[in-house]
Amino acid sequence: MGKLVFGMMQSLDGYVDGTSDTLEFPPPGAALGRHFTDHIRGVTGCLYGRRIYEIMRYWDDDRPEWDAADHDFAAAWRAKPKWVVSRTLSSVGPNATLVAQSVDAFARRIKKDVEGEIDVAGPALAASLTELGLIDEYRLYFRPFVLGGGKPYFAGARPPLEIVAVDRVGEDAVRLTCVPS
């Protein structure tokens, strides 16, 4: 059985990005970068909303400015199946499947049919899945930045949660792990 886990970096004031079309966080340092590379290696697949998928497509093509850690993350990310929930996209990139049908039915099906952890990214998608009671775990990665506005981590439903772990990750992040109570 699959486990849907919504985890994203966020500012101290609860935003996953600012008000512009690009993320406003500085890139993670080496240790936090390794953490996310190890994380992506460990997941079964990724369930994305349209906007976060379009941002993550950055990793589809090698870039000359990348270092070894960037290449390592890109290889791990490319290897994972990705399911992209969108009503506006007509196609998606390599190793990705477009989900234009009911997100409810699709999420229930992959939870039943796919073994392991499924990374959920995108606050609007996570809000829909939260309202349906389908998110099994929330991982809030707080970084010491204040954005003052933008897209909040909890973009809709605010579920009652229980903290199950708190740990420092990398140079400048704290991960708060919660489950629905």
N, C-alpha and C positions, 0 to 999 in steps of 0.2 A: 504494500500500500504506500502511496506517495504522501509526502508531507509538504504542504505549501508554507514557505517561509518568506515573509516580507522583510527585507533588510535593505536599508539605504543609509548613506552618510547624511547627516543633517547638521544645521547650525545649532548653536545653543538655544536660539529662540524658536527652534522647531521647523525650520524650512529646509527642504531638500534641494532647492535652488532658488535663485533670486528672480527678479522680474524680467530679465533679458532672455533672449533666445538661446543663450549658452549657460552652462553651469558656472557659477561664480566662485566655487571653491578652488583654492590652490590644489594642485595635484598631490596625492598622498606621498609621503616620504618612503624611503626604501623598505622599512619594516612593515608599514601599513600596506604598501604595494604587494609585498610578499604574502601578507595575510589574505588579500583579495585574490591573488593568483592561486593560493592553496585552497581557498574557499571555492572558487569556480571549478577547480579540478575535482572537488569532492561532490559537487551537485550532479544530479541526474540530468537536469535540463533547466532552462530558463523560460519563465512565462512573463512576457513584457507587454506593457502598454505601448502604443505607437510612438509617443515622444521619446521615451527612454530608449526604445529600440533604435530609433533614428540617431540618437546620440551615441549609442554603443556600436553602431555600424562603423564608427571610426576605426575599430579593430579588425575590420574585414581585409584591409589592404596594408601591407608592410609600408613603412615610411622610413626614409633615410635618416631622420633625426632620432629614431628610436635607439635606446640602449638594449642590453641583453634582457633586462627585466621586462621591458615593454614587449619584446618579441616573445618572451615566455608567457606573459599574460595573454597576448593575442592568440598564440597557439592553443592555450587551454580553452579560451573563450570560443574560438572557431570550432573546436572539436565537440562542443556541447550542442544538443538539439535546442532550438529556440522556437517557442510558440508566441506569435505576435497577435495580440488582440487589437483589431482596428476595423472601423467601418469605412475609413477613407483610403487606406492603401489598397492598391490592386495587385501588388506583388511584394515579395520580401527576398532577401539575399540568401546566400549559401547556408545550408543546414538550418533553415528556418521555415516554419509553416505558418501561413496566414490563418487566423481564427476570426472569421467574420460572422459566425453563428453565435448562438447563445453562449455567453461566457459562463453562465451557471452550469449548463449541461457539459460544456467542454471541461471546465475545472473539475467537476465531479468525476468525469470519465478518466482524466489523467490521474487524479488521486486514487482511483480504483485500479487502473491498469498499469501505472508506472511505479516502479519500486524506487524508493529513495527520496532525497530532498530535492524539491523543485523551488528554485529561486524565483521569487516574485519581485518585480521592480516596476515602479510607476505608481505614484500616489492615487491617481484616479482609478486605476485597475484594482489596486489594493483596497480602496474604499468600497468598490463593488463587491469584491470577494469577502470583505469584512462584514458587510451588510448581510451577505448570504451565510455567514458563519463558517466560511471555508478556510480562513487563514489559521494555521496551526501554531505558528510562532512568529513573533515580531522581534527583529534585531535592529535596535536604534543605535547607530554609530554617531556619537556626538563629537564634533570637532570644535575647537575654540574660536569660532567665528560667529559674528552676529550679522545676519543679512537684513533684518528689519522688514522683510516682506518677501513675497514670492509664493511658491507652492509649498503648503505645509505637508509634513510627513503623514499626518492624519487628515486626509482631504475630505472626509465625509464622516461616516460612523465613528464614534469614539467608544470602542468596546471596553468593558471592565477587564482589567488585566492584572496578572500576578507576576511579580518579578521573580525569575528563577536563577538569574546570574547577572553579575556585573564584573567586567574585567577591562583592564587597559589593553589596547591593541595598538601596536606601533608607537610612533613618536608622539602623536597628538590626538589620539582618539580613545574614547571610552565606549564600550559596547554594553548596552543594557538589553538583556534578553528577557522577553515577557511571553506568557501564554495567556489565552483567554481564561478568565476565571468563571 
